């Protein structure tokens, strides 16, 4: 079994950033209209983009 060359900070950094973006997107979407809608779209859209990117990158390994 190979050990990962990455430390725990690197391994959990991306999921933590995705969780924070998701939280910001959800709160932004709930707060109001106008700019808050855009913040919600960007936050939640970034989570989807990261997930799609990870699935494509994994398939091409």
N, C-alpha and C positions, 0 to 999 in steps of 0.2 A: 504494500500500500504506500503510495507516494504521499509525502506531506506537502502542504501548500507553502509556497515561498512567501505568501502574504501573511501579514499579521492580522489580528482581530480587528484593528482599526480600519484597515483597508477592506476587509471582508464585509464589515457591517456599515461602511460609509454610504454606499449606494442605496441600500434599503432604507437607511435613516433619512437620506435626502428625499427619496421617493415618498416616504411617510410624511415628512414635513410639507412637501409640495401638495400632497393629497389633502392634508389638514388645512392648509392655507386656501386651497381651492374650494373645499367644502364650506369653510367658514365664510369665505368671500361670496360664495353663491347664496348663502343664507342671509347675509347682512343687508343687501339692498339691490338697487338697480344701477344701471349706468356702468361706472368703472368697476363696481363690485362684480358685475356679471362677467366682465372681461378677466378680472382676476380669477374668478372661478373657472372659466374656460381654460385659461392658461395653466392654472395649477393642476386641474384634472387632465387636461390634454397632455401635459408633460409626463404624467404618470403612464398614460397609455402609450406615448411615444417611446418611453424607456422600456416598457414591457415588450413592445413590438420589436425594438432594436435588439433586446436580449434574446428573443426567440429566433430572430434571423441570424444573429451572430452564432448562436448555439448550433443551428442547423448547418452552418458552413464550416464548422470545426472539423 
